[in-house]
């Protein structure tokens, strides 16, 4: 029997829950460390001209969109809250119902990133960003650990869905009646 199809035990749920908590704590810890070691807008080069830490406050969404809107933080907080609940619910539903540990793991990373930034939005009214990359005269938008979780989980999910047709083999995408009709046509 394929390991991916084995019924998860309570230990599996505990491990996924602990991983989720650990990811959120790592994100929050890095943000606390940055705020305690750098002044606002202060930059500390790690690799001159390429990689540095710089403490900034993002009042908008990804890449500071809606940062200049007074209603932006409220709308973003509501959207983030709904997204977090849906994603974490999906992660454990997929694990329980379809037994896809890989998909659940990606959803755990996605929900941990969502919650990490949501905590900042609710607590501070902005998100703490601090990882900066410079490519010559171009500076990539500054981001944080939660953004890494979200970005990597979305990229890996897209790659799996595009290039691996067996990534979610046990999730039925068509209703049972249409499958019967297709078999009858053959």
Secondary structure, 3 states (H helix, E strand, C coil): CCHHHCCCCHHHHHHHHHHHHHHHHHHHHHHHHHHHHCCCCCEEEEECCCEEEEEEEECCCHHHCCCCCCCHHHHHHHHHHHHHHHHHHHHHHHHHHHCCHHHHHHHHHHHHHHHHHHHHHHHHCCEEEEEEEEECCEECCCECHHHHHHHHHHHHHHHHHHHCCCCCCCCCCCCHHHHHHHHHHC
